[in-house]
């Protein structure tokens, strides 16, 4: 039961914490509606499997240059998405349809896979918790994963819903500036991640 609550707490914390994926959820929901925001929000379900496996199996075998390379690639990808959001903000702010599709999911997957935050979490906290719980009783490890992913994805879906509902009440000019701000935040996150590498 402890692992379930630990997973819930960590998942909620990660789900509502500002970061590249949450910024992409917000800008996508604002630009293309709730469904598109949900497609971005589920990215951890698609991309964390290789992150978790790599963290558990190779936690100490990753050379420092690889870690730096992942951080730089992730930062550049996130900055590029931010530039795309800024460049397309005017056209997207005027849209009132629920556009989007698999491309939104792909963007979310790329941001999550290249973002060093999930890697740091799984290497530093998630993998050790998961391995210890599995050794004690496999059901505890499953409870941790269920709690974590229910809350990290669920909280991002709630955020997408709030933004999509509120975005319909905004003028195109207000939507434009929110999209530009979100894009600028993505660029800032990307630059920060590259500089920190």
C-alpha positions in Angstrom: 0.0 0.0 0.0 2.9 2.3 0.7 4.2 2.0 -2.9 0.7 2.9 -4.2 0.6 6.1 -2.3 4.2 6.8 -3.2 3.4 6.4 -6.8 0.3 8.6 -6.5 2.3 11.3 -4.8 5.2 11.2 -7.2 2.8 11.0 -10.2 0.7 14.0 -9.1 3.9 16.0 -8.4 5.3 15.2 -11.8 2.0 15.7 -13.5 1.4 19.3 -12.2 5.0 20.4 -12.2 5.9 23.0 -14.9 8.2 21.5 -17.6 8.5 20.9 -21.3 5.8 18.3 -21.5 3.2 20.2 -19.5 4.0 23.3 -21.6 3.4 21.3 -24.7 0.1 19.9 -23.2 -1.1 23.5 -22.5 -0.1 25.0 -25.9 -1.5 22.0 -27.8 -4.8 22.0 -25.9 -5.1 25.8 -26.4 -4.2 25.5 -30.1 -6.1 22.3 -31.1 -8.5 21.4 -28.3 -8.9 18.8 -25.5 -8.4 15.7 -27.7 -5.0 17.0 -29.0 -4.0 17.9 -25.4 -4.9 14.4 -24.3 -2.7 12.9 -27.1 0.3 14.8 -25.7 -0.6 14.1 -22.1 -0.4 10.3 -22.7 3.2 10.5 -23.9 4.7 9.0 -20.7 2.7 5.9 -21.4 4.3 5.5 -24.8 7.9 6.6 -24.0 8.7 5.7 -20.4 9.1 2.0 -21.1 12.5 2.3 -22.7 13.4 4.9 -20.1 12.5 2.6 -17.3 14.2 -0.4 -18.8 17.4 1.5 -19.6 17.4 3.0 -16.1 16.9 -0.3 -14.3 19.4 -2.3 -16.5 22.1 0.3 -17.2 21.9 2.8 -14.4 25.7 2.9 -13.8 26.8 1.9 -17.3 25.9 5.1 -19.1 29.0 7.2 -19.9 28.8 10.8 -19.0 29.2 11.9 -22.6 26.0 10.0 -23.5 24.1 11.7 -20.7 25.3 15.1 -21.9 24.4 14.1 -25.5 20.9 13.1 -24.5 20.4 16.4 -22.6 21.7 18.5 -25.5 19.5 16.6 -28.1 16.5 16.9 -25.8 17.1 20.6 -25.2 17.4 21.3 -28.9 14.3 19.3 -29.7 12.3 21.1 -27.1 13.6 24.5 -28.3 12.7 23.6 -31.9 9.1 22.8 -30.8 8.9 26.1 -29.0 10.1 27.9 -32.2 7.4 26.0 -34.1 4.7 27.1 -31.6 5.9 30.8 -31.9 6.1 30.7 -35.7 2.6 29.2 -36.1 0.9 31.1 -33.2 -1.0 33.6 -35.4 -2.5 30.9 -37.6 -3.3 28.6 -34.7 -4.8 31.3 -32.5 -7.4 32.0 -35.2 -8.5 28.3 -35.4 -11.6 27.2 -33.7 -11.7 23.6 -34.8 -10.4 20.6 -32.8 -7.5 19.9 -35.1 -4.6 17.7 -34.5 -3.9 14.0 -34.7 -1.1 11.6 -34.4 1.4 14.5 -34.9 0.4 15.8 -31.5 1.1 12.4 -29.9 4.5 12.2 -31.7 5.5 15.7 -30.4 4.6 14.7 -26.9 6.6 11.4 -27.3 9.6 13.2 -28.6 9.6 15.8 -25.9 9.2 13.2 -23.2 11.8 10.8 -24.6 14.5 13.5 -25.1 13.7 15.4 -22.0 16.3 14.6 -19.3 13.7 14.9 -16.4 12.1 11.5 -16.9 15.6 10.0 -17.2 16.8 11.7 -14.0 13.6 10.6 -12.2 13.8 7.0 -13.2 17.6 6.7 -12.6 17.5 8.5 -9.3 14.1 7.6 -7.8 11.9 5.5 -9.9 14.2 2.6 -10.7 15.5 2.1 -7.2 11.9 2.2 -5.8 10.6 -0.2 -8.4 13.5 -2.7 -8.0 13.2 -2.6 -4.2 9.4 -3.0 -4.3 9.7 -5.9 -6.8 12.1 -7.7 -4.6 9.8 -7.4 -1.6 6.7 -8.4 -3.5 5.9 -7.8 -7.2 2.4 -6.5 -6.5 4.0 -3.6 -4.7 6.0 -2.7 -7.8 2.8 -2.9 -9.9 1.0 -0.7 -7.4 3.8 1.9 -7.6 3.5 2.0 -11.4 -0.3 2.1 -11.5 -0.4 5.0 -8.9 2.4 6.9 -10.7 1.0 6.7 -14.2 -2.6 7.2 -13.3 -1.7 10.5 -11.6 1.0 11.8 -14.0 -1.2 11.2 -17.1 -4.5 12.0 -15.3 -3.3 15.3 -14.0 -2.1 16.4 -17.4 -5.4 15.4 -19.0 -7.2 17.5 -16.4 -4.9 20.4 -17.2 -5.6 19.9 -21.0 -9.4 20.0 -20.3 -9.2 23.2 -18.3 -7.0 24.9 -20.9 -9.2 23.7 -23.8 -12.4 24.8 -22.1 -11.0 28.2 -21.1 -9.3 28.7 -24.5 -12.6 28.7 -26.3 -13.6 31.8 -24.3 -10.5 33.7 -25.3 -10.2 36.1 -28.2 -7.8 35.1 -31.0 -5.4 37.8 -29.9 -5.3 36.5 -26.3 -4.9 32.9 -27.7 -2.0 34.2 -29.9 -0.1 35.7 -26.9 -0.7 32.6 -24.8 0.7 30.4 -27.6 3.7 32.7 -28.1 4.3 32.6 -24.3 4.0 28.9 -24.3 6.4 28.6 -27.2 8.9 31.0 -25.5 8.7 28.8 -22.4 9.5 25.7 -24.5 12.5 27.6 -26.0 13.6 28.7 -22.6 13.4 25.1 -21.2 15.3 23.9 -24.2 18.1 26.5 -23.8 18.3 25.7 -20.1 18.6 22.0 -20.7 21.4 22.6 -23.3 23.2 25.0 -21.1 23.0 22.7 -18.1 24.4 19.8 -20.1 
